[in-house]
Amino acid sequence: MRKLTFLLFFVSHLAFVLITNTKANEADYLYDLIFSRSSQNPPSDLSLENFDASKIDSSVHIAPQDGLRQADKIASLPGQPNGVDFDQYAGYVTVDQQAGRALFYYFAESPQNSTTNPLVLWLNGGPGCSSFGYGAMEELGPFRVNPDGKTLHRNTYAWNSVANVIFLESPAGVGFSYSNTSSDYNNTGDTSTANDAYIFLLNWLERYPQYKSRDFYITGESYAGHYVPQLAYTILLNNRNTNQTIINLKGIAIGNAWIDDPTNSKGMFDYLWTHALYSDETQAAIIKYCDFVSGNFSTKCTDFVYAAAVEKGNIDIYNIYAPICHDPSQRNGSIGSVYNFDPCSEYYVDAYLNTAEVQIALHANHIIWSSCRRYHWRDSPTTILPIIKNLIQSDIRVWIYSGDTDGRVPVTSSRYSINSLKLPIISAWRPWYSSREVGGYVVAYRGLTFITVRGAGHMVPSWQPERALTMITSFLQGGLPHSSP
């Protein structure tokens, strides 16, 4: 464990060197967590036997929800475009009455077929980053923010065109979510986050009872590689309790997902080298001195990791071929385009969500909103693969997808993790198509599908919204994307 911990230590330092944007994002917070592991002895990996989500059965509190759905309905968001043809809601669900802990959500129903389309929950990672600010406002939500930070434009490829989508700011302290007990912020980790999300869902379904029997899917990215499988497992455990609502969980889909420390770390270095971001000599030294399998390596490993970071130069590690945000202060009145993602979008979202009129429209507390929050994370297993194995055995749909220009949690990391499961292949590797172009590549294993999205970075729906929608539509329909144009 000490050798692995040292590995995580230098990987985290590489992350800090690689950061080029002035604002940290969800993947930066992931590496903050890994750094904290190296200095604070983490708990042992959670196994299926000791994963204690079922302990919440006796303490789940379902509060009366009468009238709250109507109160949460959004009349109109400031600056939204004309012709909005779907219902949207936002508000709080209390998950712990005594502590005063409440999670904020934004819910976008489908413009058509909302009564039959499935229900999808989206979770961003970090840990500690906003599913509303990132997922809803920069990725797969119905709107994106214009450069003026005051108005919105429509996302033609929003996922609510095929599903009714909940964006949950979790855990408490992220975005608009909060707790009246300040110690909650120092006692947060994987298990409590899964428990609170489960309690949120039970109460949310009381508020929206028409969705109780609807097919339900959990999706997310980055550190949601922890959030999503653990919440799914929590639901499966608690569905055995006949006193609770049975959540009709059908599947999970996680993108550029951090699910296994050793394979994900090795995959990052291999990706950077194979994409010509540092030299052959540095890669040879990393291979020589950094043993990612056993952890037996020299301290020289650290020197060459730093050399790789310097050789890489000033690029956006989350999309290695994308432009970076140079000057977000040069905002203007232009209307953004979903077809060309603006690398300064995070600044526009920050300005928009800190507008008083916007917070009122969202029924949110009046606060200084920020996209991410730092935590002293209490528990985080170094691998989620045992839980993913259990989900596969439970016959729910499991997809792992990867934008292939992400250098932070790259396609190689996902492939190494999946290969370690040694699953038999049932549909061989092939291209898939979206609008007569290759959208990416897909291989189906027994119980798990791996799919890449061509030209997408860490936040897949930001950079390739049409391909992301094609992918998620296939996932929800239970089939693979088209194999020909």
N, C-alpha and C positions, 0 to 999 in steps of 0.2 A: 504493500500500500504506500510506503514512503517513496519508493521509486516512481510509482505512478503519480503521486502527489507532486514530486519534483517536475515530472513531465508537464503536468497541468500548470505549474508555476511558470515555466518558460513559455509555454504556449500562450498564457494570458499576457505575458509581457510582449510577446510578438504582436498580439492584438492591439495593445496600446500604441506600439510603434506604427502599425499599419493604418491606424485611424487617420483619415484625411479630412473628414468633415468637422466643422466647428461644433456641431451639435451631436451628442451621442445618440445612437439609436438602439433598437432592441438587441442587436447582436453584440454591441459593445457591453451591454449589461449582462449578457450571457458570460462574457469573459471576465467581467468583474466577479461574477459568482465563482468561476473556476479559480480565480486568484484567491478568493476568500477561503476556498477549500485548502489551499496550500498552507495557509497560516492558522487555520482553525480546524483541528482534527474533525473531519466530517463523520457523521454516523455511518455505520456499515450499510452496504447496499440493501435496499428493500427487496426482499424476496416475496414471492406470492404467499408464502406461509405467514410472514409477519407483517404484511401490508395491512394496516389496521383501520381501513376506511369503514368497515362494518361496525366499528364501535360507535358511530354516530347515530345508529338506529334509535336508541332510547332517548336521544336528546333533540331530535329533529322537531322544530316547532313550525307548524303551518299556521300562519296568521290569517285572519279574515282579509279577503281581498276585494270585498264588495265595493264597486264604484271606482276602483283604482285604475282599471283599464281605461275608462272614459277620461279620467283625470290626466292620464299619461299621453293621451292623443295629442299630437303636434298639429296645431292649426296650420302653421306655415313656418318654415325656417327663414330667417332674414337673408335676403339676397338669392333665394332659390329661383330657378328659371320658371317660366310659364309652362303650363301643361303637365304639372305633376299629377300622375294618374294612379297613385297608390297611397295607402294609409301608412303613416309612420308614427311611432310612439317612442317616448323616452321617460325615464324616471328611475326610482330606486326600489329595490327589494331588500328588506331587512333579513339578514341571515343569522343574526344573534341579537335578540331583544335586549338581553341584560347588558351586553357590551355596547349596544347601540351601533352595531356594525352593519353597513348597508352597501350593496353593490349597485352601481349605475349601469343601465343598459340602454341601447338604442335598437329599435326593432323596425325593420322595413318589410312590409308585406309585399307580395307579388302583385303587379298591376293586373295580371290575368291569372285565373285559376288559383287564387289564394286559398280557396276552401279545399283544394285537393293537393296542391303542391306540398312537398315535405317541409319539415322544420329543420333549419340548420343553425348551429351555434358556431360562431367564429371567435377564436382566442389568439391574440398576439402574444409574443413571448417576452423576452427580457432576461430573467424574470423582472417584472415591474413596469411593463410598457403597455400603452393604451390600445385596446382593440378598437376603440371608437376613433381615436386620432389617426392611427395607422390604417387598420383594416377598413373602417367605414369611409374615412375621408381621403385616403391616398391609394386604396387598393381596390376592393370589390364592392364598396358601397354604392348607393345610387347617385351620389354627388361627389364632385371634387371642388376644391377651393381655387378660385381665380387668383392671379398674382396680387390683386388689390387687397386680399385678406378680408374682404367684406361680402363678396358675392360668390355664387356657386354656378358650376356648369354640370350638365347631366353626364353620367357615365353610361354610355350606350351598352356596355358589357357588364353591367352590375349583376351580381349573382341573384338578386331578388327577382330577376326575370324568370328564374327557374325554381326558386325556393323562397320561403319566408325566412328571413335571416335575422338572428339576434347577435348583436355585438356586445360582449360583456367586458366591462372594465374590472379586472380582477388581478390580484387580491385587493382588499381594502387598502386605500391609500393611492391606488393607481387612478390617474385622471380625476374624475368626479367622485369616485367611490371613496368611502370614508369609514372611520370608526370613532366613536366618542370615547373609546378607551385607548389612550396613546400607547399602552404597552402592547397592543395588538400588532403594531408595526415592528416590534422587535421579536415577535413570536410567529413569524410567517415562514412557511416553507411549502414543499410540494404537497404534503399530506393535508395541511390546513386549507390550502388553495383548492384542492380537489373536493374536500368536504364542504367548503363554503359554496363552491359552484354547484354542487349537488343540491344543497339546501335552497340555493337560488332557483334552480330549475323546478323543484317541487312547489315552491311558492309562486313562481311565475306561471306554472301550469294551472294553478288555482285562479290566477288573475285572468288567464286566457284559456278557459277550460275547453274551448273548441279544438285546441291542439293536443289534448291529452292522449288521444289514440293515434295521432299523426306519426308517420315515419320520421325518425329523428336521427340526425347525423351531427358529429362534432368535427370541426375543421380548425386548422390553425397553422402557424409557422414558427420556425426558430426554436426558442425554448418551449413552445407549445408541443414540441416533441416529447416533453415531460407532461405538460398540462393535459393534453388530449388523451393519451393512453391511460393515464391515472384516473381521470374523470370517467372515462368509459368503463374502466375496471370497477370504480366505485359504484357506478350505476348498476352494473351486472351483479355485484354483490348484494346491493340493497334491493334490487328487484325481487330477491328471494323473500323479502319481508312483505307479507301480504297486507300489512297495515298501512303501507305507503302506496302512493301512485306508482304504477308500473310504467316506467319510461320506455317507449318503444324504440330503443336504440337499434339502428340497422348498420351503422358503419362509422369509420373515422377516416379522415384524409389529412395528412400532415406534410407541410412543405418545407424544404431546406431545413430539416428537423434535426436538432441535436438530441440523439438518442443513446449514444454510446461513446464515452470519452476516448478510449484508446483508438478505435477505428476512425472516429471522426477527426481526431487530431492528426493521425497519419494521413488521412485523406486530404486534409487541408494542404499540407506540404507537397504532396504528390501533385495536387491540382495546380498549385502555383508554379511548380517547376515545369510541368507538361504544357502549361500555357505561356511559357517563355517569360516568366516574371522574375526569375533569378537564374544564376549561372549553373552550368553543369558541375563546375567544381564545388560550388556550395551544396548542391544536391548530393554529390558523392560524399561530402563530409557529413551531411545530415544523416545519410544512410549508414555511414560508418559509426558515428558517435551517438546516434539517437535510435535506440532499439524500442520501437513502439509496441512490440509484442511482449517482451519480457521486462522491459524497463531497465535493462542493463546497458548503460551508456555513460560516457565520460562527461565531465563538466564542460569539455570543449564543445559539446552539443549546443550549449547556450550561445557561444560565440558565433557559430555558424547560423543559428536561427536569426540573430541580429543582423548578420551579413545579408541574409535573404531579405529581411525587411528593408534594409538600406538600398539594395539592388533593385527592389520593386519600384521605388519612386513614389511620386504623389499621384495615386489613382484612387478611385472609389473601389474598395475591396469588395463591396456588396454587389457591384456590377462592373466587372473589370474592363468592359468596353464602353462604359457610359461616361458622359460628361459629369463633372463635379459642379457643385454650387459655388460660384465665385463670389457673388455679391447679392445676397437676398434683399438688401435694402433698396435695390432698384426696382421696386414694385411699380406697376402701372395699371391702367384700367383695362388692359387687354383680357380677352377671354381665353382661358386655357383650353387645351385639347386633350382628350383621352387617348389620342393616337400618338402623342409625343409627351412622355412623362417629364415633367419639370423637376430637375434635381433639387430645386429650392422649395418644393412643395411643403416640406415640414414646417418651414417658417410661415407660409401662408395659413396653414392649418392652425398653428399656434396663435396667430393674430386673430383668426376668426373665432376660435373657441374661447378667447379671452375678452370677447365683446359682450357687454352686459346684455344687450338685446338677444344675443344668441343663447346665453345661459338661461335667460328667462324662458325663451321658446322651448328649450330642452327640459324645462322643469328641474334644472340642476341648481345646486348650491352656488352661491356667488363666491368664487375662489379665483386664485391665480392658477389656471390650469397649466399643466406641463405634460409632455408626452410620456415621460418615464420617471420612476421614483427608485431610489436606491434603498435596498433592504439589507439587514443582517439576516441572510437566508438560513433558516434553521435546519432543513433537511433536503438533501438532493442526492439521490442515488447516482453513482457514476455510470450506470447503464439502466435503460428502460427495456432492454430486449426481453427479459423474462416476462414482463407484463404484456408486451406485444405478442409473445408466444401464447400466452393465456388467452388473449383476445382472438387470435387465429383459431385456437381450439374451441372457442365459444361460437364460432361460425358467424361472426359479424364481418362486414366488409372492411378490409384494411388496405388503404392506399398510401404510399409514400411518394411524393412528387418532388421534383428538383428543377429549379431554374438553372440552366447550365452555364450561366456567366457569373454566378455567385462564387466568390473566393473565400467567403467566411465559413459557410457550412456547405461545401461544394458537392457536386454530383458524385465525386469519388468517395467522399465520406459516407454518403447514403449507400453506395454500392458495396463498400467494405462491410458496413453494418449488416445489410441484408444478406450478403454472402455468408456471413458468420452463422446465420440461422440454418443454412444448408437445406433450404426448401426445394423440393422438386419443381422443375419448370413444366407448366402446362400449356403455355403459349409463348413461343420463342420471341426473342428481341426483334422488333420491327418498327418502321416509322409509322406515325399517325399523322392525320391531315386536318387542317383547319383552313377554310377558304382557299382550297387548292394549293396550299403551301404545306410543307412538312412542319407540323406543329411541335414535334419532338419525337421521342422514342419510347416504346413501352415493352415490358416483359411481365408476364403473369406467372407467378409461382402459386403453389397450392396454398391458398389462404391469404395471399398478399400480392398486390400489384405495385410495381415500380414504374413510374412514368416521368420522363423529362419534358421540360418545356423549353423549346429552342429560343435563344435570345433573351431569356428572362433572368433577372438577377435574384437577389435574396427575397425581395418582395415580388413574387411572381405576377400577381394581377396588376401591379403598377406598370411594369415594363411590357408585358404581353397580355393585355386585358382580354382580347378576343380569344387567344389560345387558352387562357386560363378558364374562360367561360365554357369553351368546347370541352376542356378536360373535366370540369366539375359537373357538367351536364351528363357526360358519360358515366362518371362515378355515381351520380344519383340514380341513373337509369339502370345501373348494374351491368353495363357492358363496357367494352373497350372502344376508344375512338376509332373512327374510320381508318382503314388500312390503305385507302387509295383516295385520290382527289375527288 
